[in-house]
Amino acid sequence: MPALSTAISYVWRGPITDDEMVDLVRSHGGRAVAGWWNRISRHSLGWVAARDGEGLLSA
């Protein structure tokens, strides 16, 4: 079994798609609906996009 990369990159206001954000919120018990991130992200002061070595969003 190959070793998994533990490298995480952090980017201030890094790009996050609406689908990624909906999946992330739902995976933690939230009730996000499709389209909400696209509507609210421009009003946010900021966020950090954390991605693993394969480019997947990390929680």
Biopython code that builds the backbone (N, CA, C, O; Angstrom):
import numpy as np
from Bio.PDB.StructureBuilder import StructureBuilder

atoms = [
    (1, "MET", "N", (0.840, -1.173, 0.000)),
    (1, "MET", "CA", (0.000, 0.000, 0.000)),
    (1, "MET", "C", (0.889, 1.240, 0.000)),
    (1, "MET", "O", (1.753, 1.365, 0.867)),
    (2, "PRO", "N", (0.700, 2.169, -0.956)),
    (2, "PRO", "CA", (1.541, 3.368, -1.009)),
    (2, "PRO", "C", (1.244, 4.308, 0.153)),
    (2, "PRO", "O", (0.119, 4.382, 0.646)),
    (3, "ALA", "N", (2.274, 5.015, 0.570)),
    (3, "ALA", "CA", (2.111, 5.985, 1.655)),
    (3, "ALA", "C", (1.279, 7.170, 1.171)),
    (3, "ALA", "O", (1.434, 7.625, 0.038)),
    (4, "LEU", "N", (0.406, 7.659, 2.027)),
    (4, "LEU", "CA", (-0.400, 8.832, 1.706)),
    (4, "LEU", "C", (0.378, 10.096, 2.028)),
    (4, "LEU", "O", (1.085, 10.163, 3.034)),
    (5, "SER", "N", (0.247, 11.077, 1.186)),
    (5, "SER", "CA", (0.914, 12.354, 1.424)),
    (5, "SER", "C", (0.180, 13.100, 2.525)),
    (5, "SER", "O", (-1.049, 13.178, 2.518)),
    (6, "THR", "N", (0.927, 13.645, 3.467)),
    (6, "THR", "CA", (0.318, 14.422, 4.539)),
    (6, "THR", "C", (0.504, 15.917, 4.304)),
    (6, "THR", "O", (0.130, 16.733, 5.146)),
    (7, "ALA", "N", (1.077, 16.274, 3.167)),
    (7, "ALA", "CA", (1.309, 17.685, 2.871)),
    (7, "ALA", "C", (-0.018, 18.381, 2.587)),
    (7, "ALA", "O", (-0.796, 17.949, 1.737)),
    (8, "ILE", "N", (-0.252, 19.443, 3.303)),
    (8, "ILE", "CA", (-1.453, 20.260, 3.111)),
    (8, "ILE", "C", (-0.997, 21.657, 2.737)),
    (8, "ILE", "O", (-0.127, 22.231, 3.393)),
    (9, "SER", "N", (-1.587, 22.207, 1.675)),
    (9, "SER", "CA", (-1.276, 23.590, 1.312)),
    (9, "SER", "C", (-2.438, 24.475, 1.749)),
    (9, "SER", "O", (-3.602, 24.095, 1.621)),
    (10, "TYR", "N", (-2.116, 25.639, 2.258)),
    (10, "TYR", "CA", (-3.103, 26.597, 2.747)),
    (10, "TYR", "C", (-3.013, 27.866, 1.918)),
    (10, "TYR", "O", (-1.935, 28.439, 1.762)),
    (11, "VAL", "N", (-4.148, 28.303, 1.386)),
    (11, "VAL", "CA", (-4.162, 29.495, 0.552)),
    (11, "VAL", "C", (-5.285, 30.422, 1.030)),
    (11, "VAL", "O", (-6.452, 30.033, 1.066)),
    (12, "TRP", "N", (-4.911, 31.655, 1.395)),
    (12, "TRP", "CA", (-5.893, 32.645, 1.809)),
    (12, "TRP", "C", (-6.782, 32.992, 0.620)),
    (12, "TRP", "O", (-6.285, 33.357, -0.446)),
    (13, "ARG", "N", (-8.073, 32.881, 0.800)),
    (13, "ARG", "CA", (-9.086, 33.113, -0.237)),
    (13, "ARG", "C", (-8.809, 32.297, -1.504)),
    (13, "ARG", "O", (-9.054, 32.746, -2.623)),
    (14, "GLY", "N", (-8.292, 31.085, -1.288)),
    (14, "GLY", "CA", (-8.035, 30.188, -2.404)),
    (14, "GLY", "C", (-9.337, 29.764, -3.072)),
    (14, "GLY", "O", (-10.394, 29.779, -2.441)),
    (15, "PRO", "N", (-9.266, 29.391, -4.330)),
    (15, "PRO", "CA", (-10.482, 29.014, -5.043)),
    (15, "PRO", "C", (-11.119, 27.750, -4.468)),
    (15, "PRO", "O", (-10.447, 26.747, -4.230)),
    (16, "ILE", "N", (-12.412, 27.824, -4.256)),
    (16, "ILE", "CA", (-13.219, 26.691, -3.796)),
    (16, "ILE", "C", (-14.493, 26.705, -4.619)),
    (16, "ILE", "O", (-15.171, 27.729, -4.708)),
    (17, "THR", "N", (-14.814, 25.580, -5.216)),
    (17, "THR", "CA", (-16.040, 25.528, -6.013)),
    (17, "THR", "C", (-17.251, 25.372, -5.105)),
    (17, "THR", "O", (-17.135, 24.943, -3.957)),
    (18, "ASP", "N", (-18.394, 25.724, -5.630)),
    (18, "ASP", "CA", (-19.637, 25.563, -4.880)),
    (18, "ASP", "C", (-19.850, 24.091, -4.522)),
    (18, "ASP", "O", (-20.241, 23.782, -3.396)),
    (19, "ASP", "N", (-19.598, 23.184, -5.465)),
    (19, "ASP", "CA", (-19.775, 21.755, -5.190)),
    (19, "ASP", "C", (-18.874, 21.287, -4.054)),
    (19, "ASP", "O", (-19.306, 20.510, -3.203)),
    (20, "GLU", "N", (-17.619, 21.756, -4.031)),
    (20, "GLU", "CA", (-16.702, 21.377, -2.955)),
    (20, "GLU", "C", (-17.217, 21.876, -1.611)),
    (20, "GLU", "O", (-17.188, 21.142, -0.623)),
    (21, "MET", "N", (-17.689, 23.121, -1.570)),
    (21, "MET", "CA", (-18.146, 23.687, -0.307)),
    (21, "MET", "C", (-19.417, 22.983, 0.186)),
    (21, "MET", "O", (-19.555, 22.716, 1.380)),
    (22, "VAL", "N", (-20.329, 22.689, -0.716)),
    (22, "VAL", "CA", (-21.553, 21.974, -0.326)),
    (22, "VAL", "C", (-21.190, 20.606, 0.246)),
    (22, "VAL", "O", (-21.723, 20.217, 1.285)),
    (23, "ASP", "N", (-20.291, 19.866, -0.413)),
    (23, "ASP", "CA", (-19.866, 18.558, 0.088)),
    (23, "ASP", "C", (-19.207, 18.677, 1.452)),
    (23, "ASP", "O", (-19.461, 17.859, 2.337)),
    (24, "LEU", "N", (-18.356, 19.696, 1.631)),
    (24, "LEU", "CA", (-17.668, 19.888, 2.902)),
    (24, "LEU", "C", (-18.655, 20.176, 4.024)),
    (24, "LEU", "O", (-18.567, 19.575, 5.095)),
    (25, "VAL", "N", (-19.587, 21.080, 3.793)),
    (25, "VAL", "CA", (-20.570, 21.434, 4.824)),
    (25, "VAL", "C", (-21.444, 20.234, 5.165)),
    (25, "VAL", "O", (-21.685, 19.959, 6.340)),
    (26, "ARG", "N", (-21.914, 19.530, 4.165)),
    (26, "ARG", "CA", (-22.769, 18.353, 4.398)),
    (26, "ARG", "C", (-22.016, 17.248, 5.131)),
    (26, "ARG", "O", (-22.599, 16.551, 5.961)),
    (27, "SER", "N", (-20.727, 17.080, 4.835)),
    (27, "SER", "CA", (-19.951, 16.028, 5.495)),
    (27, "SER", "C", (-19.769, 16.295, 6.980)),
    (27, "SER", "O", (-19.428, 15.386, 7.737)),
    (28, "HIS", "N", (-19.992, 17.535, 7.401)),
    (28, "HIS", "CA", (-19.887, 17.893, 8.821)),
    (28, "HIS", "C", (-21.254, 18.152, 9.436)),
    (28, "HIS", "O", (-21.354, 18.790, 10.484)),
    (29, "GLY", "N", (-22.314, 17.659, 8.787)),
    (29, "GLY", "CA", (-23.653, 17.736, 9.363)),
    (29, "GLY", "C", (-24.433, 18.984, 9.016)),
    (29, "GLY", "O", (-25.547, 19.170, 9.507)),
    (30, "GLY", "N", (-23.872, 19.852, 8.176)),
    (30, "GLY", "CA", (-24.583, 21.073, 7.797)),
    (30, "GLY", "C", (-25.605, 20.821, 6.701)),
    (30, "GLY", "O", (-25.690, 19.722, 6.155)),
    (31, "ARG", "N", (-26.373, 21.845, 6.390)),
    (31, "ARG", "CA", (-27.436, 21.717, 5.397)),
    (31, "ARG", "C", (-27.243, 22.677, 4.228)),
    (31, "ARG", "O", (-28.176, 23.386, 3.852)),
    (32, "ALA", "N", (-26.081, 22.707, 3.665)),
    (32, "ALA", "CA", (-25.815, 23.588, 2.518)),
    (32, "ALA", "C", (-26.600, 23.123, 1.305)),
    (32, "ALA", "O", (-26.799, 21.927, 1.091)),
    (33, "VAL", "N", (-27.035, 24.079, 0.528)),
    (33, "VAL", "CA", (-27.728, 23.761, -0.725)),
    (33, "VAL", "C", (-26.892, 24.277, -1.886)),
    (33, "VAL", "O", (-26.143, 25.244, -1.750)),
    (34, "ALA", "N", (-27.030, 23.623, -3.016)),
    (34, "ALA", "CA", (-26.267, 24.013, -4.192)),
    (34, "ALA", "C", (-26.495, 25.488, -4.513)),
    (34, "ALA", "O", (-27.628, 25.969, -4.495)),
    (35, "GLY", "N", (-25.413, 26.194, -4.805)),
    (35, "GLY", "CA", (-25.478, 27.603, -5.171)),
    (35, "GLY", "C", (-25.212, 28.576, -4.039)),
    (35, "GLY", "O", (-24.954, 29.752, -4.296)),
    (36, "TRP", "N", (-25.268, 28.119, -2.780)),
    (36, "TRP", "CA", (-25.126, 29.074, -1.669)),
    (36, "TRP", "C", (-23.722, 29.661, -1.603)),
    (36, "TRP", "O", (-23.584, 30.851, -1.320)),
    (37, "TRP", "N", (-22.680, 28.881, -1.852)),
    (37, "TRP", "CA", (-21.318, 29.417, -1.781)),
    (37, "TRP", "C", (-21.093, 30.467, -2.856)),
    (37, "TRP", "O", (-20.454, 31.488, -2.602)),
    (38, "ASN", "N", (-21.609, 30.230, -4.046)),
    (38, "ASN", "CA", (-21.479, 31.217, -5.121)),
    (38, "ASN", "C", (-22.149, 32.534, -4.752)),
    (38, "ASN", "O", (-21.688, 33.599, -5.162)),
    (39, "ARG", "N", (-23.221, 32.474, -3.992)),
    (39, "ARG", "CA", (-23.935, 33.700, -3.592)),
    (39, "ARG", "C", (-23.256, 34.436, -2.446)),
    (39, "ARG", "O", (-23.252, 35.667, -2.426)),
    (40, "ILE", "N", (-22.678, 33.707, -1.487)),
    (40, "ILE", "CA", (-22.172, 34.391, -0.291)),
    (40, "ILE", "C", (-20.673, 34.650, -0.278)),
    (40, "ILE", "O", (-20.219, 35.513, 0.474)),
    (41, "SER", "N", (-19.888, 33.941, -1.076)),
    (41, "SER", "CA", (-18.425, 34.071, -0.975)),
    (41, "SER", "C", (-17.946, 35.494, -1.227)),
    (41, "SER", "O", (-16.970, 35.922, -0.611)),
    (42, "ARG", "N", (-18.589, 36.228, -2.098)),
    (42, "ARG", "CA", (-18.137, 37.601, -2.380)),
    (42, "ARG", "C", (-18.360, 38.539, -1.189)),
    (42, "ARG", "O", (-17.779, 39.622, -1.140)),
    (43, "HIS", "N", (-19.199, 38.130, -0.226)),
    (43, "HIS", "CA", (-19.470, 38.950, 0.957)),
    (43, "HIS", "C", (-18.569, 38.571, 2.138)),
    (43, "HIS", "O", (-18.584, 39.238, 3.172)),
    (44, "SER", "N", (-17.795, 37.510, 1.980)),
    (44, "SER", "CA", (-16.951, 37.027, 3.062)),
    (44, "SER", "C", (-15.672, 37.855, 3.161)),
    (44, "SER", "O", (-15.108, 38.262, 2.146)),
    (45, "LEU", "N", (-15.223, 38.096, 4.378)),
    (45, "LEU", "CA", (-13.940, 38.778, 4.571)),
    (45, "LEU", "C", (-12.794, 37.875, 4.152)),
    (45, "LEU", "O", (-11.744, 38.360, 3.731)),
    (46, "GLY", "N", (-12.982, 36.584, 4.261)),
    (46, "GLY", "CA", (-11.931, 35.671, 3.846)),
    (46, "GLY", "C", (-12.160, 34.262, 4.334)),
    (46, "GLY", "O", (-13.026, 34.003, 5.170)),
    (47, "TRP", "N", (-11.378, 33.371, 3.805)),
    (47, "TRP", "CA", (-11.386, 31.968, 4.173)),
    (47, "TRP", "C", (-10.032, 31.412, 3.796)),
    (47, "TRP", "O", (-9.269, 32.053, 3.073)),
    (48, "VAL", "N", (-9.738, 30.246, 4.275)),
    (48, "VAL", "CA", (-8.503, 29.562, 3.913)),
    (48, "VAL", "C", (-8.892, 28.267, 3.217)),
    (48, "VAL", "O", (-9.634, 27.454, 3.769)),
    (49, "ALA", "N", (-8.391, 28.082, 2.015)),
    (49, "ALA", "CA", (-8.604, 26.827, 1.299)),
    (49, "ALA", "C", (-7.435, 25.911, 1.623)),
    (49, "ALA", "O", (-6.286, 26.227, 1.315)),
    (50, "ALA", "N", (-7.730, 24.781, 2.244)),
    (50, "ALA", "CA", (-6.711, 23.800, 2.591)),
    (50, "ALA", "C", (-6.871, 22.606, 1.660)),
    (50, "ALA", "O", (-7.938, 21.995, 1.600)),
    (51, "ARG", "N", (-5.813, 22.282, 0.939)),
    (51, "ARG", "CA", (-5.861, 21.175, -0.029)),
    (51, "ARG", "C", (-4.731, 20.201, 0.242)),
    (51, "ARG", "O", (-3.627, 20.589, 0.625)),
    (52, "ASP", "N", (-5.034, 18.915, 0.034)),
    (52, "ASP", "CA", (-4.010, 17.898, 0.220)),
    (52, "ASP", "C", (-3.125, 17.821, -1.016)),
    (52, "ASP", "O", (-3.293, 18.598, -1.956)),
    (53, "GLY", "N", (-2.183, 16.884, -1.015)),
    (53, "GLY", "CA", (-1.234, 16.742, -2.103)),
    (53, "GLY", "C", (-1.866, 16.403, -3.447)),
    (53, "GLY", "O", (-1.242, 16.593, -4.490)),
    (54, "GLU", "N", (-3.107, 15.898, -3.431)),
    (54, "GLU", "CA", (-3.798, 15.567, -4.670)),
    (54, "GLU", "C", (-4.750, 16.678, -5.119)),
    (54, "GLU", "O", (-5.474, 16.520, -6.102)),
    (55, "GLY", "N", (-4.747, 17.802, -4.396)),
    (55, "GLY", "CA", (-5.586, 18.926, -4.754)),
    (55, "GLY", "C", (-7.004, 18.859, -4.212)),
    (55, "GLY", "O", (-7.854, 19.664, -4.592)),
    (56, "LEU", "N", (-7.265, 17.900, -3.322)),
    (56, "LEU", "CA", (-8.600, 17.772, -2.752)),
    (56, "LEU", "C", (-8.757, 18.672, -1.537)),
    (56, "LEU", "O", (-7.831, 18.819, -0.739)),
    (57, "LEU", "N", (-9.922, 19.267, -1.401)),
    (57, "LEU", "CA", (-10.207, 20.134, -0.270)),
    (57, "LEU", "C", (-10.167, 19.323, 1.014)),
    (57, "LEU", "O", (-10.736, 18.233, 1.079)),
    (58, "SER", "N", (-9.507, 19.839, 2.026)),
    (58, "SER", "CA", (-9.376, 19.150, 3.304)),
    (58, "SER", "C", (-10.163, 19.874, 4.371)),
    (58, "SER", "O", (-10.309, 21.095, 4.334)),
    (59, "ALA", "N", (-10.661, 19.121, 5.310)),
    (59, "ALA", "CA", (-11.419, 19.714, 6.412)),
    (59, "ALA", "C", (-10.576, 19.771, 7.650)),
    (59, "ALA", "O", (-11.038, 20.240, 8.691)),
]
sb = StructureBuilder()
sb.init_structure("model")
sb.init_model(0)
sb.init_chain("A")
sb.init_seg("    ")
for serial, (resi, resn, name, xyz) in enumerate(atoms, 1):
    if name == "N":
        sb.init_residue(resn, " ", resi, " ")
    sb.init_atom(name, np.array(xyz, "f"), 0.0, 1.0, " ", f" {name:<3s}", serial, name[0])
structure = sb.get_structure()
